[in-house]
Amino acid sequence: MSYFYRLKLMKEAVLVKLPFTSLPLLLQTLSRKSRDMEIKNYSSSTSGFILLGLSSNPQLQKPLFAIFFIMYLLTAVGNVLIILAIYSDPRLHTPMYFFLSNLSFMDICFTTVIVPKMLVNFLSETKVISYVGCLVQMYFFMAFGNTDSYLLASMAIDRLVAICNPLHYDVVMKPWHCLLMLMGSCSISHLHSLFRVLLMSRLSFCASHVIKHFFCDTQPVLKLSCSDTSSSQMVVMTETLAVIVTPFLCIIFSYLQIIVTVLRIPSAAGKWKAFSTCGSHLTVVALFYGSVIYVYFRPLSMYSVVRDRVATVMYTVVTPMLNPFIYSLRNKDMKKGLKKLRDRIYR
């Protein structure tokens, strides 16, 4: 019985209630808040926010549309191919590729929350997003982004067990444990997002409603609030540290253990073989966490519009687009899986 088939049976046997059940309540609350805010702060013609996007230069809108449309297509097609290759090749039905397939799915969702709206705004003159739409976008952006970070941590744990404790790998990383890790990643991420969005919905916006960004991110929206945001900033920073730093520290600890174990291997060939299984994962971790740490682990007073836009593009668009290339070009098993998928398609 294959690894993925056993996972399917477990999913059918166990109903895990994620915080999606709280979304209707969240939307109802946001709708009430939206009506109150529109009455209090805006006229009917200016209810919502305006997203400035990456550039206000009219001549750059169509070239930017073409660039990001191509990047979005590459992200969607590349990650779908990774998922199909993993599920169609029994040799890839292992914990590492189980997490990779879910990471690819989350990357598609992650970019879909942001890029389609950005593409519409490139060709639109108004660039308006409603108050509820802004908070819903913020919710799913944080949910899928945080799930990505927890999946990267799960993949680091998988490498830790495979290299440091290979004899117990099948016991530690059995399907039931992997499924629990996936469900835990989703649950924590959505609870975190729900808390953050409910906190943002309590703020008032009295004057400017122009968001100097290409989507509704926490920092630029906080900048617009006329409420006292000091307590909100403190809660956001503390809670972000707890939720985002936890998987990052898990990755650091895992690789420290891996390095210690690999250095004990006497042959250079053995060391290279052990490290080679981690290269793709380390590259993705560096790209993702490098830009995330730069954007979010600074006080609001240090927020820079231009620099943060560039860094945000890195982890919201560029990294999800590069992931399929990183994992396929540096992984012999993935290359074989993709070739097998190609042969099936063109048979």
N, C-alpha and C positions, 0 to 999 in steps of 0.2 A: 504494500500500500504506500503510495507516494506521500512525500512530506506535505504537499499542497492539498492533496485529497483529504488527509487527516485534519488539516486546518479547516477545510470546508465543513467537515462533519462536526467539528467543535463549534464553529460559528452557528451552525444550524441548531445545535443542542443547547447553546448558551445565549441568552438574550442579555446583552450588555446595554444598559440605558445610559447613553451619553447625554451631555447637557443640551443636545439639540431640542429636547422636550421643553426646555425653557425659552426657546426662541419665540414662540407665539406670545408669551408673556412679555418678553423683551420688546418685541415689535409693538405690542399694545402700549407699553409704557412709553416707548419712544414716540409713538404717534400722539399721545396726550401731551408729552413734553414739546413736541414739534408745534402743536396748535397753540400751546401757551406761549412758546417763544415767538411765534410769528405775530401773535397779538401784542406781545409786550415789546419786542425789539425791532421788528421789520414791518414794512408795508407789504401788501399782498403781492406786489410786483417784484420784491427782492427777498422773498422767503427762501432760505437755503444758503449755500455757499458758492463762490466762484473759484474754480481751480485754475491758477495761472499757468500750470503746466511747466514744461522744461524751458520754454522760451516764449517771449511775447512778440518776437519778430515774425511778422506775417509771411515773409519769404521762406522761413525755415519750417513752416508747418507741414507742407507736403513732403519735403525730404525726410523730416522726422517721422511722419506717418509711414513712409515706405520702409525706413530702417527698422522701426519697431514692429511693423507688420511682419516683415521677414523674420525677425528675431522670435516673434510669437509663434509663427508657423514652425520654425526650427525647434522651438521648445516643445510644442505639442507633438509634432511628428516624431522627434527623437525620443521623447519619454514614452510615447505609445509603443514605439518599436522595442524599447528596453523591456516594457511590461509583457508584450507579446512574445518576445524571445525567451524570457524567463519562464513563462507559463507553458510554452510549447516544447521546451527541452527538459526532459526528466532529470538530466545531469545537473541542472540549475535549481532543482527543488531542494534547496538547502536554506538554513536560517539567514545567511548573509544575503542571498538573492531574494529571499522573502522580504527582508527589510528594504532592499534596494528597489524592488518593484513598488512597494508602498511609498518610498521616497519619491519615485518618479511620478506616481499618481498625485501626491501632495504638491509636487512642483507644478504640475499642470493646473491644479486648483489654485495654487498660490498666485501664479501669473495671470490666470483668468479673472481673479478678483480685481486686478489693477489695470492690465494692458488694454482690454477692450474699451473701457471707459476712456482711457488715455487716447486711444486711436480715434474715438468719436470726437473728443475735444480738439484734436489736431485739425479736424475739418469743420468744426463748429465755431460760430462767432460768440455764442453766449457762454459756453464752458461751465454751465451751472450744474450743481449736484444738490439734491434736496437734503434737508437736515437729517431725516431718517435714513436716506440713502447713504449719506456720509458716515453715519454711525454703524450702519450695517456693513459697509465696506471695511471700516475699521475693525469690526468684530471678526470677519472672516480672514482679513489680512493677518491679524495677530494669531488667530486660531491655527491657520495653515502654516504660518511661519514658525510658531512655537512647536508644532508637531514635527516639522522638518528637523528642528534642533534636537528633539528627543529621539527621533529616528537615527540621527547621526550618532547620538550617544549609545543607542542600542547596537548599532553596527560596530562601535568601538568595543563594547562589551563582548560582542561575538568574536572579534579579533583577539581580545585578551584571553578568552577561554581557549580558542583554537591554538594559540601559540604557547601560552603559559600552562595550560592544563588540558592537553589534547586527549588524554585517556578518558577524561570525564566529559568530553564535548557533547556527545550524544545524550547524556543524562541532563546536563545543565541547560543545553539549548534545544530541548525537545519541543515539539510543536505547541504544546499547551503553554509553556513558558513564553515562547515568542508571541503567541496570541495575546497573553496577558500584558506583555510589554507594549504591544501595539495599542491595545485598548487603553492602557494607562496613559500612554503618550497623548492620545486623542482627548481623553477625559480631562487631564490636567490642563491641556492647552485651551480647550473650550471654556472651562471654568475660569481660567485666567482672563480670557477675552471678555467673557460676560461681566466679570467684576470691573474690568477697565472701562468698558463701554457704559455701564450703569453709572460709574463715577463721572465720566465725561458728560453724560446726559444731565447732570445736576448743575452744570455750568451755565452761565448767562452770556450772551453775545450781544452787545449793545451798539457797537459802532461798526467797525470794518467787518465785512464778511468775505474778504478775499484771502484765500488760502494760498500762500506762496509755495506751492508744491504741486506735483502731478497726481496726487491722490490724498485721501484723508488719513494722514498720519497723526500720531499723538502730539508731537512737539509743535508743528505748525498750527494745529487747532487750538492747543493751549495758549499759544501766542495771541490769539484773537479774543480770548475771553476777558470780559470786564469784571469777572468775579475774582476774589482772592484765590489765586491758584497755588499759593505756597504749600498749603496742606495737601492739595491734590498732587503736586510735584513730589512731595516727600513720600506719599503713599505709592505713587506710580514708580518712583525710583527704587523704593524698598521692595515692592512686590515684583518688579522686573528683575532685580538682583536675585531674588529667591527663585523665580521661575526659569530665567534664562541662564543664570550662572550655574545652576545645579547640573544640567546636562553638559555644560562646558567643562566643569570641574571633573565630571565623570570621564569625559574624553581625555583630559590631561592625566588623570590618575591611571587610566587604562594604558595609555601610551608610555608612561613612566615605568609601569610594570613590564610592558612589552620590551622596552629598551633594556632594562635590567636582565630580563630572560635571554634576549638575543645576544647580548654581550658575553654571556656565558657559553654560547655555542662555539666550539673550538675552530671549526672550519669557516673560511671566508664565504664559501659557496652556501653553507647552511645559513649564515647570517643574511646573505643577500636574498635567499629564497624566502626567509621569514619576513624580512622587511618589504619585499616586493608585493606581498599580499595586502599591505597597508597603504601603498603609495597613492592609489586613486582616492581612497577615503580621506587621507591626510590633505590632499590637494583641495577637495571639496570643503573640508572643515576650515582650512585656512581662508578660502575665498568667502565663505559664508560668515564665519565669526569675525573675520577681520573688519568687514564693512559694518556688521551689526554693532560691534563694540564701539567703533568710531562714531556711529550715529546716535546710539541710545545711552551710552554710559558717560554722559556729560551733563552739567547743569543747563537749564533752559537759557541762561544768560550767554552761554557759549554757542548757542545755535547759529549756524551759518547757512543761509539759503542755498547758495551755489554749491558749496562743498558737500553739503548733506544730500542734495539732489543727485550728485554724481555717485556718492557712496551708496545711496539707496538704490539707484539703477543697478549697481553691481550685484546686490543680493536679491533684488526682486525680479530682475530680467536676465542679467548676464549669467549668473551662477546656475539658475535652472536650465538655461540654454546649453551651457557647457557640460553639465553633469553627464548627459548621455555620451558625449565625446570622450570625457575623462574616463568613464567606466568601460567604454567599449574599446578604445585605442590602447589602453594599458592592461587589458585583461584578456588572456587567451580563451578562457571559458566563454566570456561574453562574445568574443569574435566568432567562435564556433557556433554559439547559439543564434547569432544574427545571420550567419551564413545558412544555417539550417532553416531559419524562418524564410530567408530569401528563396531557397530552393523549393520550399513548400508553396510559396506565393506564385512562383513562375513555373511550377510543374505543369 
